[in-house]
């Protein structure tokens, strides 16, 4: 199995572990899902390591660009403190739900993300190896 599919399986398994709910049935289906799923690693400045097709479209990036991007860059500078606080809360509790915030695409488009679930990603030995988020509701901000 390639790394992208392995990471997708970790996301599926970890979501089930923390929430008791099924995210989706397979790694292949996760990439094509109509909702957004993203994850980052455990680096000091975490880098995205997974995005499904819906996420890539929303953030207006290809796989290579997205997976070289620090996840903090997905939030506007004024939103980064709140984002950091919520990530820390999800890390300590395993997951949080009902988050809402503003994100920014690669071309500068701003959008609200709503009803977000953030969770800690576990590896095959149940060790934390990152964090992930999923949401199905977003709204472009037009000014």
DAZI-V299426 format. One record per backbone hydrogen bond with DSSP energy under -0.5 kcal/mol. NH is the residue of the N-H (numbers start at 1). CO is the residue of the C=O. Records with the same first field share a line. If there is no record, write none. Layout:
NH=CO + CO
This chain:
6=2
7=3
8=4
9=5
10=6
11=7
12=8
13=9
14=10
15=11
16=12
17=13
18=14
19=15
20=16
21=15
23=21
30=26
31=27
32=28
33=29 + 30
36=135
38=133
39=50
40=131
41=47
46=43 + 44
48=69
49=39
50=39
52=37
53=31
56=52
57=53
58=54
59=55
60=56 + 57
61=56
66=62
67=63
68=65
69=66
71=46
73=70
74=71
75=72
76=102
79=76
80=76 + 77
83=79
84=80
85=81
86=82
87=83
88=84
89=85
90=86
91=87
92=88
93=89
94=90
96=118
99=116
101=113
103=111
104=74
105=109
106=59
108=105
111=103
112=139
113=101
114=137
116=99
117=134
118=96 + 116
119=132
120=94
121=130
123=127
126=123
129=121
130=121
131=40
132=119
133=38
134=117
135=36
137=114
139=112
141=110
142=140
